[in-house]
Each structure stands twice: as structure tokens, then as C-alpha cells.
Amino acid sequence: MQPLIITAAICGAEVTREDTPHLPITPEELAAAATECRAAGACMVHLHVRDEAGNATQSAEIFKKAVALIREQSDIIVQVSTG
């Protein structure tokens, strides 16, 4: 079998909770989603983060919190958004 890398984009920049109530937004929700993806076979997550209102943000503090929580719960590779 050829090696395979599965990347999960767990929270897009434009999708909202109005589009789907299952969208992980908080750092805690993002960490849970990343952990679930790892358990399902993904080895990497592409990570966007949101502010308190659910809007896409590039806040270093929110990224740091989300990444720290993900790393506490899983060994999945985190590729943060650079957009």
C-alpha cells in the first residue's frame, strides 16, 4: 500500500454555525474535533480559529490556546492557517 496522508480541515474560514451547528469554534471544540479526526485516521489538521463572536481571526493568543489544547489531547500534526 502507498503511504497516505489524511488532512482534516476542521474549521473553515467562511463557514458559520448558521451553515452547520456542528462547526467547532472555541479552542476546546477545535481540540475535541482534532482528537476525533486523529482517532478516525487523520494525521494532520488544517486550523483556522474564531473570536468570541465566531468570526475568523488571526489572533496569536487564540491560535496558541487551540494548539496547546490539541497537543495535550493528541499527537496529530497542526498546520495553522496562514491566510
Secondary structure, DSSP 8 states (H G I E B T S, - for coil): ------EEE-S-SS--TTT-TT---SHHHHHHHHHHHHHTT--EEEE-EE-TTS-EE--HHHHHHHHHHHHHH---EEEE---
